[in-house]
Amino acid sequence: MKQRHLILAFITLIIPPGFGWQAGEIDHDAIWSAICQVESSGNPDAHNPGEDARGIAQITPIFVRDINRIVGSDKYTHDDAWCVEKSREMFDIYNRNYHPKGDAERIARCWQGGPKGHLRESEVNDKYWNKVKAKLGEGR
């Protein structure tokens, strides 16, 4: 439990509130933290070899390709997923591109299910959203 709190404190220190987002009613920092807890328990060294998902947000190679398509260059590599700051940058780019005014549920469902994840009815997507929602509730 102490390690989890240390990691969350570390994330808070290196990523200032509102980083990369316009002011609004959605707490993107809380959503980011909740997703990181669901994806990796806040572990920036987490790795899922089956999907080659890496880092605190479990970023995959296809996700990096999509981010680079959005930014119009090969700015990011899959190895950048090991860096919490670069993972957060990619998270912000993804959300600004696909759903800049999306709510927490839409952001979470799309993180798990891709750009149209919020449109998919599936048990996996529902379970993922429920996990993120629970983590969001813990932070309040």
VMD Tcl script that builds the backbone (N, CA, C; Angstrom):
set m [mol new atoms 420]
animate dup $m
set s [atomselect $m all]
$s set {name element resname resid chain x y z} {
  {N N MET 1 A 0.820 -1.193 0.000}
  {CA C MET 1 A 0.000 0.000 0.000}
  {C C MET 1 A 0.859 1.250 0.000}
  {N N LYS 2 A 1.967 1.252 0.750}
  {CA C LYS 2 A 2.844 2.415 0.779}
  {C C LYS 2 A 3.442 2.690 -0.592}
  {N N GLN 3 A 3.820 1.610 -1.309}
  {CA C GLN 3 A 4.410 1.779 -2.632}
  {C C GLN 3 A 3.407 2.464 -3.567}
  {N N ARG 4 A 2.148 2.071 -3.506}
  {CA C ARG 4 A 1.111 2.670 -4.344}
  {C C ARG 4 A 1.010 4.163 -4.073}
  {N N HIS 5 A 1.017 4.545 -2.819}
  {CA C HIS 5 A 0.917 5.959 -2.464}
  {C C HIS 5 A 2.161 6.727 -2.902}
  {N N LEU 6 A 3.319 6.099 -2.797}
  {CA C LEU 6 A 4.547 6.750 -3.256}
  {C C LEU 6 A 4.521 6.977 -4.758}
  {N N ILE 7 A 4.037 5.998 -5.497}
  {CA C ILE 7 A 3.962 6.142 -6.946}
  {C C ILE 7 A 2.974 7.239 -7.317}
  {N N LEU 8 A 1.811 7.269 -6.671}
  {CA C LEU 8 A 0.841 8.326 -6.957}
  {C C LEU 8 A 1.403 9.699 -6.589}
  {N N ALA 9 A 2.133 9.783 -5.489}
  {CA C ALA 9 A 2.762 11.051 -5.114}
  {C C ALA 9 A 3.793 11.454 -6.155}
  {N N PHE 10 A 4.552 10.495 -6.657}
  {CA C PHE 10 A 5.547 10.752 -7.694}
  {C C PHE 10 A 4.862 11.287 -8.952}
  {N N ILE 11 A 3.763 10.637 -9.363}
  {CA C ILE 11 A 3.025 11.082 -10.543}
  {C C ILE 11 A 2.557 12.512 -10.351}
  {N N THR 12 A 2.035 12.819 -9.182}
  {CA C THR 12 A 1.544 14.161 -8.895}
  {C C THR 12 A 2.664 15.191 -8.948}
  {N N LEU 13 A 3.848 14.825 -8.491}
  {CA C LEU 13 A 4.974 15.758 -8.503}
  {C C LEU 13 A 5.493 16.043 -9.902}
  {N N ILE 14 A 5.584 15.022 -10.747}
  {CA C ILE 14 A 6.185 15.246 -12.054}
  {C C ILE 14 A 5.177 15.696 -13.106}
  {N N ILE 15 A 3.888 15.494 -12.856}
  {CA C ILE 15 A 2.880 15.909 -13.816}
  {C C ILE 15 A 1.978 16.941 -13.140}
  {N N PRO 16 A 2.168 18.203 -13.475}
  {CA C PRO 16 A 1.383 19.240 -12.821}
  {C C PRO 16 A -0.103 19.135 -13.157}
  {N N PRO 17 A -0.976 19.575 -12.252}
  {CA C PRO 17 A -2.410 19.541 -12.514}
  {C C PRO 17 A -2.746 20.275 -13.805}
  {N N GLY 18 A -3.643 19.690 -14.588}
  {CA C GLY 18 A -4.088 20.313 -15.811}
  {C C GLY 18 A -3.121 20.168 -16.972}
  {N N PHE 19 A -2.048 19.427 -16.805}
  {CA C PHE 19 A -1.037 19.269 -17.843}
  {C C PHE 19 A -1.693 18.854 -19.146}
  {N N GLY 20 A -1.556 19.692 -20.172}
  {CA C GLY 20 A -2.009 19.333 -21.503}
  {C C GLY 20 A -3.500 19.449 -21.746}
  {N N TRP 21 A -4.270 20.008 -20.841}
  {CA C TRP 21 A -5.714 20.092 -21.017}
  {C C TRP 21 A -6.202 21.512 -20.784}
  {N N GLN 22 A -7.274 21.822 -21.430}
  {CA C GLN 22 A -7.963 23.082 -21.170}
  {C C GLN 22 A -8.728 22.923 -19.853}
  {N N ALA 23 A -8.916 24.026 -19.167}
  {CA C ALA 23 A -9.688 23.980 -17.923}
  {C C ALA 23 A -11.108 23.528 -18.249}
  {N N GLY 24 A -11.701 22.780 -17.388}
  {CA C GLY 24 A -13.058 22.296 -17.621}
  {C C GLY 24 A -13.556 21.522 -16.439}
  {N N GLU 25 A -14.708 20.906 -16.632}
  {CA C GLU 25 A -15.354 20.205 -15.533}
  {C C GLU 25 A -14.789 18.809 -15.290}
  {N N ILE 26 A -13.999 18.293 -16.215}
  {CA C ILE 26 A -13.472 16.940 -16.089}
  {C C ILE 26 A -12.093 16.980 -15.438}
  {N N ASP 27 A -11.901 16.137 -14.444}
  {CA C ASP 27 A -10.605 16.058 -13.767}
  {C C ASP 27 A -9.755 15.003 -14.473}
  {N N HIS 28 A -9.033 15.446 -15.509}
  {CA C HIS 28 A -8.237 14.526 -16.310}
  {C C HIS 28 A -7.097 13.906 -15.507}
  {N N ASP 29 A -6.613 14.617 -14.502}
  {CA C ASP 29 A -5.561 14.053 -13.652}
  {C C ASP 29 A -6.093 12.858 -12.872}
  {N N ALA 30 A -7.317 12.970 -12.382}
  {CA C ALA 30 A -7.926 11.862 -11.641}
  {C C ALA 30 A -8.193 10.681 -12.568}
  {N N ILE 31 A -8.653 10.956 -13.783}
  {CA C ILE 31 A -8.904 9.882 -14.744}
  {C C ILE 31 A -7.590 9.186 -15.092}
  {N N TRP 32 A -6.549 9.984 -15.346}
  {CA C TRP 32 A -5.232 9.418 -15.645}
  {C C TRP 32 A -4.766 8.513 -14.503}
  {N N SER 33 A -4.855 9.008 -13.289}
  {CA C SER 33 A -4.408 8.226 -12.131}
  {C C SER 33 A -5.211 6.940 -11.985}
  {N N ALA 34 A -6.522 7.029 -12.174}
  {CA C ALA 34 A -7.379 5.845 -12.049}
  {C C ALA 34 A -7.027 4.813 -13.120}
  {N N ILE 35 A -6.836 5.259 -14.354}
  {CA C ILE 35 A -6.485 4.341 -15.435}
  {C C ILE 35 A -5.133 3.689 -15.151}
  {N N CYS 36 A -4.182 4.464 -14.664}
  {CA C CYS 36 A -2.863 3.900 -14.342}
  {C C CYS 36 A -2.957 2.856 -13.234}
  {N N GLN 37 A -3.836 3.077 -12.281}
  {CA C GLN 37 A -4.015 2.093 -11.221}
  {C C GLN 37 A -4.635 0.809 -11.763}
  {N N VAL 38 A -5.609 0.949 -12.654}
  {CA C VAL 38 A -6.248 -0.234 -13.238}
  {C C VAL 38 A -5.279 -0.970 -14.165}
  {N N GLU 39 A -4.545 -0.221 -14.969}
  {CA C GLU 39 A -3.657 -0.832 -15.963}
  {C C GLU 39 A -2.445 -1.520 -15.337}
  {N N SER 40 A -1.817 -0.850 -14.353}
  {CA C SER 40 A -0.520 -1.354 -13.875}
  {C C SER 40 A -0.345 -1.287 -12.363}
  {N N SER 41 A -1.398 -0.958 -11.637}
  {CA C SER 41 A -1.300 -0.694 -10.196}
  {C C SER 41 A -0.290 0.423 -9.928}
  {N N GLY 42 A -0.156 1.336 -10.895}
  {CA C GLY 42 A 0.755 2.476 -10.734}
  {C C GLY 42 A 2.218 2.128 -10.949}
  {N N ASN 43 A 2.495 0.986 -11.558}
  {CA C ASN 43 A 3.869 0.535 -11.745}
  {C C ASN 43 A 4.386 0.946 -13.120}
  {N N PRO 44 A 5.337 1.882 -13.192}
  {CA C PRO 44 A 5.858 2.313 -14.494}
  {C C PRO 44 A 6.701 1.245 -15.196}
  {N N ASP 45 A 7.046 0.166 -14.487}
  {CA C ASP 45 A 7.824 -0.917 -15.084}
  {C C ASP 45 A 6.966 -2.118 -15.484}
  {N N ALA 46 A 5.646 -1.985 -15.404}
  {CA C ALA 46 A 4.754 -3.097 -15.731}
  {C C ALA 46 A 4.862 -3.448 -17.213}
  {N N HIS 47 A 4.760 -4.756 -17.497}
  {CA C HIS 47 A 4.843 -5.231 -18.887}
  {C C HIS 47 A 3.913 -6.412 -19.072}
  {N N ASN 48 A 3.091 -6.356 -20.097}
  {CA C ASN 48 A 2.242 -7.476 -20.495}
  {C C ASN 48 A 2.817 -8.008 -21.805}
  {N N PRO 49 A 3.617 -9.075 -21.744}
  {CA C PRO 49 A 4.283 -9.560 -22.947}
  {C C PRO 49 A 3.326 -10.040 -24.031}
  {N N GLY 50 A 2.145 -10.502 -23.662}
  {CA C GLY 50 A 1.182 -10.982 -24.654}
  {C C GLY 50 A 0.768 -9.905 -25.642}
  {N N GLU 51 A 0.628 -8.682 -25.165}
  {CA C GLU 51 A 0.245 -7.552 -26.016}
  {C C GLU 51 A 1.410 -6.591 -26.224}
  {N N ASP 52 A 2.526 -6.874 -25.581}
  {CA C ASP 52 A 3.666 -5.968 -25.507}
  {C C ASP 52 A 3.206 -4.597 -25.011}
  {N N ALA 53 A 2.321 -4.629 -24.017}
  {CA C ALA 53 A 1.840 -3.408 -23.376}
  {C C ALA 53 A 2.842 -3.030 -22.293}
  {N N ARG 54 A 3.260 -1.758 -22.318}
  {CA C ARG 54 A 4.354 -1.318 -21.457}
  {C C ARG 54 A 3.988 -0.130 -20.582}
  {N N GLY 55 A 4.612 -0.122 -19.426}
  {CA C GLY 55 A 4.589 1.053 -18.566}
  {C C GLY 55 A 3.338 1.230 -17.740}
  {N N ILE 56 A 3.280 2.385 -17.131}
  {CA C ILE 56 A 2.227 2.713 -16.173}
  {C C ILE 56 A 0.835 2.679 -16.789}
  {N N ALA 57 A 0.731 2.990 -18.091}
  {CA C ALA 57 A -0.568 3.020 -18.759}
  {C C ALA 57 A -0.759 1.855 -19.721}
  {N N GLN 58 A 0.211 0.921 -19.748}
  {CA C GLN 58 A 0.151 -0.269 -20.593}
  {C C GLN 58 A -0.082 0.092 -22.067}
  {N N ILE 59 A 0.842 0.859 -22.598}
  {CA C ILE 59 A 0.780 1.347 -23.970}
  {C C ILE 59 A 1.315 0.287 -24.930}
  {N N THR 60 A 0.571 0.075 -26.018}
  {CA C THR 60 A 0.910 -0.939 -27.023}
  {C C THR 60 A 1.548 -0.287 -28.253}
  {N N PRO 61 A 2.212 -1.100 -29.086}
  {CA C PRO 61 A 2.817 -0.551 -30.304}
  {C C PRO 61 A 1.799 0.123 -31.236}
  {N N ILE 62 A 0.618 -0.466 -31.380}
  {CA C ILE 62 A -0.383 0.127 -32.273}
  {C C ILE 62 A -0.853 1.490 -31.754}
  {N N PHE 63 A -0.910 1.620 -30.437}
  {CA C PHE 63 A -1.292 2.901 -29.846}
  {C C PHE 63 A -0.246 3.964 -30.189}
  {N N VAL 64 A 1.033 3.618 -30.078}
  {CA C VAL 64 A 2.106 4.573 -30.397}
  {C C VAL 64 A 2.023 4.986 -31.869}
  {N N ARG 65 A 1.762 4.026 -32.755}
  {CA C ARG 65 A 1.617 4.359 -34.178}
  {C C ARG 65 A 0.475 5.348 -34.385}
  {N N ASP 66 A -0.636 5.142 -33.672}
  {CA C ASP 66 A -1.772 6.048 -33.802}
  {C C ASP 66 A -1.422 7.448 -33.287}
  {N N ILE 67 A -0.734 7.524 -32.173}
  {CA C ILE 67 A -0.327 8.826 -31.637}
  {C C ILE 67 A 0.575 9.544 -32.631}
  {N N ASN 68 A 1.544 8.827 -33.202}
  {CA C ASN 68 A 2.437 9.443 -34.188}
  {C C ASN 68 A 1.675 9.892 -35.431}
  {N N ARG 69 A 0.641 9.145 -35.813}
  {CA C ARG 69 A -0.203 9.571 -36.935}
  {C C ARG 69 A -0.902 10.881 -36.585}
  {N N ILE 70 A -1.405 10.968 -35.367}
  {CA C ILE 70 A -2.108 12.178 -34.926}
  {C C ILE 70 A -1.174 13.383 -34.928}
  {N N VAL 71 A 0.041 13.224 -34.398}
  {CA C VAL 71 A 0.965 14.365 -34.313}
  {C C VAL 71 A 1.675 14.631 -35.634}
  {N N GLY 72 A 1.590 13.692 -36.577}
  {CA C GLY 72 A 2.162 13.905 -37.893}
  {C C GLY 72 A 3.658 13.667 -37.999}
  {N N SER 73 A 4.221 12.932 -37.050}
  {CA C SER 73 A 5.646 12.599 -37.106}
  {C C SER 73 A 5.904 11.388 -36.218}
  {N N ASP 74 A 7.110 10.869 -36.306}
  {CA C ASP 74 A 7.498 9.741 -35.448}
  {C C ASP 74 A 8.089 10.263 -34.147}
  {N N LYS 75 A 7.328 11.081 -33.471}
  {CA C LYS 75 A 7.790 11.722 -32.233}
  {C C LYS 75 A 8.018 10.706 -31.119}
  {N N TYR 76 A 7.160 9.709 -31.020}
  {CA C TYR 76 A 7.213 8.755 -29.915}
  {C C TYR 76 A 7.635 7.375 -30.409}
  {N N THR 77 A 8.291 6.648 -29.531}
  {CA C THR 77 A 8.609 5.246 -29.787}
  {C C THR 77 A 7.904 4.406 -28.721}
  {N N HIS 78 A 7.839 3.120 -28.947}
  {CA C HIS 78 A 7.199 2.258 -27.962}
  {C C HIS 78 A 7.992 2.263 -26.649}
  {N N ASP 79 A 9.282 2.456 -26.717}
  {CA C ASP 79 A 10.088 2.549 -25.494}
  {C C ASP 79 A 9.696 3.755 -24.637}
  {N N ASP 80 A 9.087 4.766 -25.245}
  {CA C ASP 80 A 8.624 5.928 -24.476}
  {C C ASP 80 A 7.526 5.553 -23.479}
  {N N ALA 81 A 6.899 4.410 -23.686}
  {CA C ALA 81 A 5.856 3.957 -22.759}
  {C C ALA 81 A 6.414 3.687 -21.366}
  {N N TRP 82 A 7.714 3.458 -21.255}
  {CA C TRP 82 A 8.338 3.238 -19.942}
  {C C TRP 82 A 8.459 4.542 -19.165}
  {N N CYS 83 A 8.343 5.668 -19.831}
  {CA C CYS 83 A 8.478 6.990 -19.197}
  {C C CYS 83 A 7.086 7.504 -18.824}
  {N N VAL 84 A 6.874 7.791 -17.551}
  {CA C VAL 84 A 5.568 8.252 -17.078}
  {C C VAL 84 A 5.182 9.565 -17.768}
  {N N GLU 85 A 6.121 10.495 -17.891}
  {CA C GLU 85 A 5.807 11.790 -18.508}
  {C C GLU 85 A 5.386 11.633 -19.967}
  {N N LYS 86 A 6.107 10.826 -20.727}
  {CA C LYS 86 A 5.764 10.641 -22.132}
  {C C LYS 86 A 4.471 9.847 -22.289}
  {N N SER 87 A 4.225 8.908 -21.387}
  {CA C SER 87 A 2.960 8.172 -21.413}
  {C C SER 87 A 1.802 9.131 -21.187}
  {N N ARG 88 A 1.971 10.044 -20.255}
  {CA C ARG 88 A 0.918 11.033 -19.987}
  {C C ARG 88 A 0.724 11.943 -21.194}
  {N N GLU 89 A 1.814 12.342 -21.844}
  {CA C GLU 89 A 1.692 13.160 -23.053}
  {C C GLU 89 A 0.857 12.425 -24.100}
  {N N MET 90 A 1.148 11.145 -24.303}
  {CA C MET 90 A 0.407 10.361 -25.287}
  {C C MET 90 A -1.057 10.226 -24.893}
  {N N PHE 91 A -1.323 10.032 -23.607}
  {CA C PHE 91 A -2.692 9.962 -23.094}
  {C C PHE 91 A -3.437 11.258 -23.421}
  {N N ASP 92 A -2.795 12.388 -23.181}
  {CA C ASP 92 A -3.431 13.673 -23.449}
  {C C ASP 92 A -3.674 13.879 -24.938}
  {N N ILE 93 A -2.713 13.538 -25.768}
  {CA C ILE 93 A -2.875 13.674 -27.219}
  {C C ILE 93 A -4.044 12.813 -27.702}
  {N N TYR 94 A -4.080 11.592 -27.232}
  {CA C TYR 94 A -5.144 10.650 -27.605}
  {C C TYR 94 A -6.516 11.217 -27.243}
  {N N ASN 95 A -6.639 11.691 -26.024}
  {CA C ASN 95 A -7.941 12.183 -25.572}
  {C C ASN 95 A -8.330 13.494 -26.231}
  {N N ARG 96 A -7.387 14.390 -26.432}
  {CA C ARG 96 A -7.707 15.639 -27.136}
  {C C ARG 96 A -8.157 15.345 -28.564}
  {N N ASN 97 A -7.575 14.334 -29.200}
  {CA C ASN 97 A -7.912 14.014 -30.578}
  {C C ASN 97 A -9.259 13.308 -30.698}
  {N N TYR 98 A -9.477 12.288 -29.890}
  {CA C TYR 98 A -10.661 11.456 -30.060}
  {C C TYR 98 A -11.895 11.924 -29.290}
  {N N HIS 99 A -11.724 12.560 -28.185}
  {CA C HIS 99 A -12.892 13.011 -27.417}
  {C C HIS 99 A -12.496 14.122 -26.451}
  {N N PRO 100 A -12.258 15.312 -26.997}
  {CA C PRO 100 A -11.798 16.418 -26.156}
  {C C PRO 100 A -12.785 16.820 -25.056}
  {N N LYS 101 A -14.049 16.539 -25.253}
  {CA C LYS 101 A -15.038 16.892 -24.228}
  {C C LYS 101 A -15.675 15.642 -23.627}
  {N N GLY 102 A -14.986 14.515 -23.773}
  {CA C GLY 102 A -15.518 13.267 -23.245}
  {C C GLY 102 A -15.518 13.239 -21.729}
  {N N ASP 103 A -16.449 12.474 -21.194}
  {CA C ASP 103 A -16.494 12.318 -19.747}
  {C C ASP 103 A -15.590 11.162 -19.328}
  {N N ALA 104 A -15.494 10.931 -18.037}
  {CA C ALA 104 A -14.599 9.899 -17.507}
  {C C ALA 104 A -14.926 8.526 -18.084}
  {N N GLU 105 A -16.203 8.202 -18.209}
  {CA C GLU 105 A -16.577 6.892 -18.729}
  {C C GLU 105 A -16.128 6.731 -20.180}
  {N N ARG 106 A -16.360 7.731 -20.978}
  {CA C ARG 106 A -15.952 7.649 -22.391}
  {C C ARG 106 A -14.429 7.517 -22.516}
  {N N ILE 107 A -13.701 8.316 -21.740}
  {CA C ILE 107 A -12.237 8.258 -21.780}
  {C C ILE 107 A -11.754 6.863 -21.383}
  {N N ALA 108 A -12.309 6.315 -20.318}
  {CA C ALA 108 A -11.890 4.985 -19.859}
  {C C ALA 108 A -12.247 3.909 -20.875}
  {N N ARG 109 A -13.465 3.930 -21.384}
  {CA C ARG 109 A -13.885 2.911 -22.342}
  {C C ARG 109 A -13.043 2.971 -23.617}
  {N N CYS 110 A -12.670 4.166 -24.034}
  {CA C CYS 110 A -11.838 4.314 -25.232}
  {C C CYS 110 A -10.397 3.905 -24.959}
  {N N TRP 111 A -9.920 4.146 -23.745}
  {CA C TRP 111 A -8.561 3.712 -23.416}
  {C C TRP 111 A -8.474 2.194 -23.501}
  {N N GLN 112 A -9.502 1.515 -23.041}
  {CA C GLN 112 A -9.516 0.054 -23.057}
  {C C GLN 112 A -9.887 -0.490 -24.437}
  {N N GLY 113 A -10.824 0.164 -25.117}
  {CA C GLY 113 A -11.383 -0.415 -26.336}
  {C C GLY 113 A -11.070 0.306 -27.628}
  {N N GLY 114 A -10.166 1.279 -27.594}
  {CA C GLY 114 A -9.823 2.003 -28.810}
  {C C GLY 114 A -10.711 3.218 -29.014}
  {N N PRO 115 A -10.460 3.964 -30.093}
  {CA C PRO 115 A -11.154 5.231 -30.328}
  {C C PRO 115 A -12.683 5.144 -30.300}
  {N N LYS 116 A -13.237 3.994 -30.648}
  {CA C LYS 116 A -14.696 3.824 -30.621}
  {C C LYS 116 A -15.136 2.924 -29.471}
  {N N GLY 117 A -14.274 2.786 -28.469}
  {CA C GLY 117 A -14.558 1.925 -27.334}
  {C C GLY 117 A -15.813 2.304 -26.576}
  {N N HIS 118 A -16.150 3.590 -26.589}
  {CA C HIS 118 A -17.350 4.048 -25.884}
  {C C HIS 118 A -18.630 3.569 -26.572}
  {N N LEU 119 A -18.516 3.134 -27.821}
  {CA C LEU 119 A -19.684 2.656 -28.564}
  {C C LEU 119 A -19.874 1.152 -28.448}
  {N N ARG 120 A -18.875 0.467 -27.930}
  {CA C ARG 120 A -18.910 -0.992 -27.863}
  {C C ARG 120 A -19.596 -1.470 -26.583}
  {N N GLU 121 A -20.538 -2.329 -26.764}
  {CA C GLU 121 A -21.183 -2.991 -25.637}
  {C C GLU 121 A -20.470 -4.322 -25.444}
  {N N SER 122 A -19.716 -4.446 -24.374}
  {CA C SER 122 A -19.045 -5.723 -24.108}
  {C C SER 122 A -18.824 -5.859 -22.618}
  {N N GLU 123 A -18.795 -7.090 -22.182}
  {CA C GLU 123 A -18.567 -7.360 -20.761}
  {C C GLU 123 A -17.184 -6.873 -20.336}
  {N N VAL 124 A -16.194 -7.052 -21.211}
  {CA C VAL 124 A -14.831 -6.616 -20.898}
  {C C VAL 124 A -14.793 -5.099 -20.716}
  {N N ASN 125 A -15.426 -4.375 -21.629}
  {CA C ASN 125 A -15.426 -2.916 -21.551}
  {C C ASN 125 A -16.197 -2.449 -20.318}
  {N N ASP 126 A -17.303 -3.102 -20.008}
  {CA C ASP 126 A -18.080 -2.746 -18.813}
  {C C ASP 126 A -17.257 -2.981 -17.541}
  {N N LYS 127 A -16.573 -4.123 -17.471}
  {CA C LYS 127 A -15.754 -4.425 -16.294}
  {C C LYS 127 A -14.630 -3.405 -16.149}
  {N N TYR 128 A -14.019 -3.038 -17.277}
  {CA C TYR 128 A -12.930 -2.058 -17.232}
  {C C TYR 128 A -13.446 -0.731 -16.692}
  {N N TRP 129 A -14.555 -0.246 -17.222}
  {CA C TRP 129 A -15.117 1.019 -16.743}
  {C C TRP 129 A -15.445 0.932 -15.253}
  {N N ASN 130 A -16.000 -0.173 -14.808}
  {CA C ASN 130 A -16.328 -0.315 -13.386}
  {C C ASN 130 A -15.080 -0.258 -12.510}
  {N N LYS 131 A -13.968 -0.817 -12.990}
  {CA C LYS 131 A -12.712 -0.742 -12.235}
  {C C LYS 131 A -12.204 0.700 -12.164}
  {N N VAL 132 A -12.241 1.391 -13.297}
  {CA C VAL 132 A -11.789 2.799 -13.315}
  {C C VAL 132 A -12.695 3.643 -12.428}
  {N N LYS 133 A -13.986 3.429 -12.534}
  {CA C LYS 133 A -14.948 4.179 -11.723}
  {C C LYS 133 A -14.684 3.970 -10.222}
  {N N ALA 134 A -14.377 2.741 -9.845}
  {CA C ALA 134 A -14.059 2.457 -8.437}
  {C C ALA 134 A -12.816 3.213 -8.000}
  {N N LYS 135 A -11.790 3.247 -8.859}
  {CA C LYS 135 A -10.562 3.983 -8.531}
  {C C LYS 135 A -10.831 5.477 -8.437}
  {N N LEU 136 A -11.684 5.991 -9.302}
  {CA C LEU 136 A -12.066 7.414 -9.225}
  {C C LEU 136 A -12.773 7.705 -7.913}
  {N N GLY 137 A -13.619 6.767 -7.474}
  {CA C GLY 137 A -14.323 6.932 -6.217}
  {C C GLY 137 A -13.401 6.928 -5.013}
  {N N GLU 138 A -12.293 6.181 -5.102}
  {CA C GLU 138 A -11.324 6.122 -3.996}
  {C C GLU 138 A -10.622 7.456 -3.819}
  {N N GLY 139 A -10.496 8.223 -4.899}
  {CA C GLY 139 A -9.774 9.491 -4.836}
  {C C GLY 139 A -10.610 10.643 -4.336}
  {N N ARG 140 A -11.873 10.394 -4.063}
  {CA C ARG 140 A -12.768 11.487 -3.641}
  {C C ARG 140 A -12.965 11.508 -2.162}
}
mol reanalyze $m
mol bondsrecalc $m
mol representation Tube
mol addrep $m
